[in-house]
Amino acid sequence: TGALADNHDIIEFLVTKPDMLETTVRNREEEESRLSVSVDLEAAGDQEQLVRSVVQLAHDTKELQNQLKKLKKDLEHKLESLGGSLRATISKLKAEEDKSEARIDVLEAKSKAIVEDSMRDRLADVERKLTGGVEMRLENLEKRVNAKVESVEFQGGGWKWPFVFFAILVAVALAYN
């Protein structure tokens, strides 16, 4: 496709018989990893040997250049694939972060509601205790005031008897006159 992001590009195509696959792959890897530079300077008198060594050296250099190009291309593909994977992972993490933030908001709302309910219950309990205490004090005060009033009424009734006695005396004296 031409794009480096495609990590399904064909890098190498090897055809072999199934029973020879391991041997072929191993031989190929050995060839690619081997570097043979053999220039025999003592045999430099033999120009034909020298030419063969130079040709072999040029061939090995070309092979190394090809391997380097292949390595570079493989590395580019792997790096681009890694970049794509990282971008996908980052986007998934962002999505999870959004979900987590939503869950945190829900938990905060629940916590707030629980605290508000608890405070409301505590306030109602304190109001009941205060109201009960105030009502008890009012009842006690009312009982004491009523007792004082009854005591005063009982003591205040003593002025009537001398008046009644005086009225009877006046009536008897008028009756004899």
Backbone torsions as a table, in degrees:
resi	resn	phi	psi	omega
1	THR	NA	-20.7	177.4
2	GLY	95.5	-16.3	-179.2
3	ALA	-90.2	138.6	-179.7
4	LEU	-71.2	-21.0	-176.4
5	ALA	-71.2	-16.8	-179.5
6	ASP	-76.7	108.0	-179.4
7	ASN	-91.3	18.5	174.8
8	HIS	-113.0	14.6	176.2
9	ASP	-66.3	147.7	178.4
10	ILE	-82.2	121.1	-179.6
11	ILE	-93.1	-39.9	-177.7
12	GLU	-150.9	147.2	179.5
13	PHE	-130.7	119.4	-175.7
14	LEU	-123.5	127.5	179.2
15	VAL	-113.1	127.0	178.2
16	THR	-155.8	170.1	176.6
17	LYS	-75.9	147.5	-177.2
18	PRO	-58.1	-38.5	-177.8
19	ASP	-74.7	-13.9	-178.4
20	MET	-108.0	7.7	-175.0
21	LEU	-60.4	-50.9	-177.6
22	GLU	-63.4	-43.4	-179.3
23	THR	-64.4	-43.7	-178.6
24	THR	-64.3	-45.4	-179.6
25	VAL	-64.3	-43.5	-179.6
26	ARG	-63.0	-44.1	179.2
27	ASN	-62.4	-41.1	-179.5
28	ARG	-63.4	-43.5	179.5
29	GLU	-64.2	-39.1	178.6
30	GLU	-64.8	-40.9	178.9
31	GLU	-63.0	-42.2	-178.0
32	GLU	-69.3	-30.7	-177.2
33	SER	-87.3	-12.3	-176.2
34	ARG	-87.2	138.2	175.4
35	LEU	-125.3	114.8	-179.0
36	SER	-116.0	111.6	174.5
37	VAL	-121.7	103.4	-178.7
38	SER	-129.8	98.7	175.0
39	VAL	-115.1	113.3	-179.3
40	ASP	-89.2	104.7	-178.2
41	LEU	-69.8	-28.1	178.9
42	GLU	-69.4	-31.2	179.7
43	ALA	-90.0	18.3	-178.2
44	ALA	-64.6	-19.7	177.7
45	GLY	-65.8	-29.3	178.5
46	ASP	-86.4	99.7	-174.9
47	GLN	-65.1	-33.4	-179.2
48	GLU	-65.3	-42.6	177.0
49	GLN	-64.3	-40.2	179.8
50	LEU	-64.0	-42.7	179.1
51	VAL	-63.9	-42.2	179.0
52	ARG	-63.4	-39.1	179.2
53	SER	-66.1	-41.2	179.1
54	VAL	-66.1	-42.3	178.9
55	VAL	-63.5	-43.0	178.3
56	GLN	-63.0	-41.0	178.2
57	LEU	-63.3	-42.7	177.7
58	ALA	-63.5	-41.9	179.0
59	HIS	-63.3	-44.7	179.8
60	ASP	-65.2	-38.1	178.0
61	THR	-63.1	-44.4	178.5
62	LYS	-61.8	-41.2	179.4
63	GLU	-64.2	-40.9	177.6
64	LEU	-64.7	-39.3	177.7
65	GLN	-62.9	-42.3	178.6
66	ASN	-63.0	-43.5	179.1
67	GLN	-63.4	-39.5	178.9
68	LEU	-64.8	-41.9	177.0
69	LYS	-62.4	-43.5	179.7
70	LYS	-63.5	-43.0	179.1
71	LEU	-62.6	-41.6	178.9
72	LYS	-63.4	-44.8	-179.7
73	LYS	-64.2	-43.4	178.0
74	ASP	-60.9	-43.3	-179.6
75	LEU	-63.8	-41.9	177.7
76	GLU	-60.7	-44.4	-180.0
77	HIS	-64.3	-42.8	-179.5
78	LYS	-66.6	-41.1	178.6
79	LEU	-65.2	-41.8	178.8
80	GLU	-65.9	-40.1	176.9
81	SER	-63.2	-42.8	178.3
82	LEU	-63.0	-41.7	177.3
83	GLY	-60.8	-43.4	177.8
84	GLY	-62.6	-42.2	178.4
85	SER	-63.3	-41.3	178.9
86	LEU	-64.5	-41.9	178.2
87	ARG	-62.5	-42.4	178.9
88	ALA	-63.7	-42.3	179.4
89	THR	-64.4	-42.2	179.7
90	ILE	-63.5	-42.0	179.5
91	SER	-66.5	-36.6	176.6
92	LYS	-66.0	-40.6	178.5
93	LEU	-63.8	-39.5	177.8
94	LYS	-63.4	-41.9	178.4
95	ALA	-62.9	-42.5	177.8
96	GLU	-65.5	-36.6	177.9
97	GLU	-62.8	-43.0	178.2
98	ASP	-61.5	-42.6	178.1
99	LYS	-63.3	-42.6	-179.7
100	SER	-63.2	-42.0	178.5
101	GLU	-61.8	-39.2	178.4
102	ALA	-64.6	-42.4	178.3
103	ARG	-64.9	-38.5	178.5
104	ILE	-64.1	-41.2	178.1
105	ASP	-61.1	-41.7	178.8
106	VAL	-63.6	-44.7	179.8
107	LEU	-64.3	-38.8	177.3
108	GLU	-63.2	-41.8	179.5
109	ALA	-64.1	-42.6	178.4
110	LYS	-63.9	-43.3	179.7
111	SER	-61.7	-42.9	179.7
112	LYS	-61.9	-43.6	179.7
113	ALA	-63.8	-40.8	179.5
114	ILE	-64.3	-43.5	179.5
115	VAL	-64.7	-43.4	179.6
116	GLU	-62.0	-43.8	178.4
117	ASP	-62.3	-42.7	180.0
118	SER	-62.8	-45.0	179.4
119	MET	-64.7	-39.1	178.7
120	ARG	-62.8	-44.1	178.9
121	ASP	-64.0	-42.9	179.6
122	ARG	-64.0	-42.6	179.3
123	LEU	-62.5	-42.7	178.5
124	ALA	-63.3	-40.0	178.7
125	ASP	-63.5	-44.4	178.6
126	VAL	-63.4	-40.9	178.6
127	GLU	-61.9	-43.5	179.1
128	ARG	-61.7	-43.6	-179.5
129	LYS	-64.7	-44.7	179.8
130	LEU	-65.1	-43.7	-179.8
131	THR	-63.2	-44.6	178.8
132	GLY	-62.1	-42.7	179.3
133	GLY	-64.9	-42.9	-179.9
134	VAL	-66.6	-41.6	-179.6
135	GLU	-65.1	-39.7	177.7
136	MET	-63.5	-42.4	178.9
137	ARG	-64.0	-41.5	178.1
138	LEU	-62.9	-41.6	179.2
139	GLU	-63.3	-44.7	178.6
140	ASN	-61.5	-44.1	179.2
141	LEU	-62.4	-42.3	179.9
142	GLU	-63.6	-40.6	178.4
143	LYS	-63.3	-42.9	-179.7
144	ARG	-65.7	-41.2	179.0
145	VAL	-64.2	-43.9	179.2
146	ASN	-61.9	-40.1	179.1
147	ALA	-63.5	-42.2	178.4
148	LYS	-63.7	-42.1	-179.7
149	VAL	-63.6	-43.3	179.5
150	GLU	-64.0	-39.1	179.1
151	SER	-63.9	-41.4	179.6
152	VAL	-68.2	-39.5	179.6
153	GLU	-63.6	-41.6	-179.1
154	PHE	-66.2	-43.0	-179.9
155	GLN	-73.8	-30.4	-177.6
156	GLY	-75.3	-15.7	-179.3
157	GLY	-76.8	-7.1	-177.9
158	GLY	-71.8	-19.0	-179.2
159	TRP	-76.2	-19.6	-177.3
160	LYS	-72.1	-37.6	-174.4
161	TRP	-64.2	-44.4	177.6
162	PRO	-64.1	-34.8	178.1
163	PHE	-65.5	-43.7	178.7
164	VAL	-63.1	-44.5	179.2
165	PHE	-61.4	-42.1	178.7
166	PHE	-65.4	-39.2	179.4
167	ALA	-65.6	-37.9	179.2
168	ILE	-68.5	-40.7	178.1
169	LEU	-60.1	-44.6	-179.7
170	VAL	-64.8	-40.1	-179.6
171	ALA	-66.8	-39.1	179.6
172	VAL	-69.0	-41.2	-178.5
173	ALA	-66.5	-36.3	177.7
174	LEU	-71.7	-31.8	-178.7
175	ALA	-72.9	-30.0	179.3
176	TYR	-84.4	-21.5	-179.9
177	ASN	-85.7	NA	NA
